[in-house]
Amino acid sequence: MTESDAIERALGEIARRLTDSGASWVVGGSAGLMLRGIALPRPPRDLDIYADVGDCGLIHERLAAYATDKPVRSVTAIYESLLSHYEIAGVAVELVGGFVVSANEGRYEVKVPDGLLKDAEWLKLGGTEAAPVRVPLVPLAHELWFNRLRGRADRFELVAAVMAEQPDRHEPALRRLEAANRLTTEAAAGVHARLRARAEGGR
């Protein structure tokens, strides 16, 4: 079984467990990029699921059979979140609630039903034609800014290159994300300049 197969299997189980729960969630991180077909230098180490804090209790309850710990508040130099972990189909899964990234270039707070879910890309994993199993992937605008703020230039450039292939497709989500968060004018100008350079064939 490939890494992609294992992650899709874990995601299918998560989707089934959360069906009709009323909880909102999205898939992010390197697993989300891989599931889009984006080539990564190494396979994802885990599967990241984002949710608002208010939905984490219900999600944890639905995934309790796979839990390896309980939701705990985590604060680091640049991150704030409510974290819990699971082992599903041999895949390490991290549920990240109320995720906030703070850096010199701004403060970005992840909102799911009122933010990322509105611009999510939906991946069909199986099911039937009448009842397909579909999971939401974060918009690439999230991955772009997340990696900019945490200083991951390699990942930022990877995402920027993909977005630059279809700039009009990604622009609305990018603008909404920027309008909803406190990001410096200078950082936003730099991000858009890099996207333009990529779209024009620059390196």
N, C-alpha and C positions, 0 to 999 in steps of 0.2 A: 504494500500500500504506500503510495506516495504521500509527501507532506500535504499536498493539496487535497488528496482524497481523505486523509485523516481529519483535516480541518473542516472539510465539507460535511463529513459524517458527524463531527461534534456540533457543527452549526445546525444540522438537521435536527438533532436531538434537542438543542436549545430552542429552536423554533417550535417544535412540537410541544415542549414543556410550557412555553409561554403563550401558546395559542389561546385566544380568548381571555387572557389574564388582565388585559387592560393596560399593561405596562408598555412603555415605549423604550426602545433600545436600538442601537446601531452598532455595526462592526467597524472598527478602525485599526490603525497600526499596520504593521507589515503584512499581516494576514489579509487585511482588506485590499492592500495593493496587489498581493499575489492573486487573490480571487478575481481581480480585474484583468489578469493576464499580464501584469507588469513584471518584467524580469528583475529579480532582486539578486544582489551579490551572494546572499546566503538565505536559506529557508527561514521562515519565521520561527521564533522560539516559543511563541505562545499565541493565544487568540484574545484580543482585547475587545471587550464589550462596554460601550458607554451608555449611561442612563442618568437621569436626574436623581438626586438623592431621594426624592419622594417615591420613586419606583423601585429603589434598591431592595427594600424589605420584601416586597412581593416577588421580585425576581429571585432573591436568595431563597425564599420559601419554596418556589417552584423547582429550584436547582439543588435543594438541600441534600438530595441523595448523592450528589457528586462533590459536595463542599469539603474543602480541606481546612477551612477556618471560618470565622464569622466576620461580618463587615466591621472594619476598624478605620477610624479617621487617621489619615496620613498627611503630614505636612513636611515638605522639604524646602530647600532654598528657593526653588521655582515652582513646585507643584503643591496643590492641595486637592484632596479627593477622599472619598470613602471607598476603601478597597476590600474586596473579598476574592477568594480563589477557589477553583474547581478543577477536577480532573475528569474529563469527558472523552471517551473513546481514545484514551491515550494522549489527549491533548491538554496542555496546561491552559486554563481559561482564567482571565482576570476581569472581574467586573469593576468598572471604574465609575463611581457615582459623584456627581457634582464637580467635575474636573475643572480646575482652574490652573492656568499657566501664567506666571508673572515674570517678566524680564524687563531689562532697561527699555526695550522697544514697545512695551505695552503690557496690558493685562487682558487675557483671553479666557472667558468663561464658557465652557461647553454647555449649551442648552440643547436638549434632544427634541421633544415634541414641538417646541417653539423655535427651533433653529435647525439643527442638522437634518432632522427627519424630513423637513419640507423640501430639502434639496438632495435627499438620499438617492443613490442608484440601487435599484432592486435586482438581486441575483436570484434566479430560479434554481433551486437545488433538486427538485424532483416533485413527488406527489402525482396527482392526476391532472388532466386538463381542466376538469371542473374544480379541483381543489389543489392548486399547485403550492409547493412549499417555497416561499420566497423570503429572503432576508435582506435587510437594508444595510448598505455600505455608506460610510460617511462620504460627503462630497469631497472631491480632491482639494477644494479650497481650504478645508479643515487641515488636511495633511500638509498643505503648503505653509500655512501660518504656524501650525504646531511645530513643524521642524525649523522654521525661521526663528521662532522665539527660543527654542531650546538649543540653537546653535548647531544643528545637524545639517551642514552645508551639502553633504553628499545626498542626503534624502531630499532636501529642498530642491536641488538641481534635478533629481530624478523626477519628482512630481511636476516641477515647472516645465520640463521637457514634454511630458505627456499633456499637460494642460494647454501648452502652446500649439499643439497639433489641432485643437478645436477651441480656440479662445472664446468664441461667442457662446459656446455651450457652457463654459465654466464661469463666465463673467458675472451673471446674475447672482450665483451663490457666493462668489468672492465679494461682491459689493455688499450683499446682505450681512455677511459675516463681519466685514469691516465696520459697517454702520452700527452693529449691535455691540461692539467691544471698544475698549479704550486702547487703541493702537496709535503710535506716534505718526505724525504726518510724514516724517522722514522715512520711517520704516515702510509705510504704505507706498510711498513714491519709489523706493528701492525695489519692492516686490513687483510693482507694475512695470517698472523699467526692465527688470530681468525677464518678465514674461514677454514683453514686446521684443526684446533682443532675441529670445528663443524663437518666437514666431517668425522673426525675420531671418532666421538661420544663423544667429550669432552664437558664440560659445562662451 
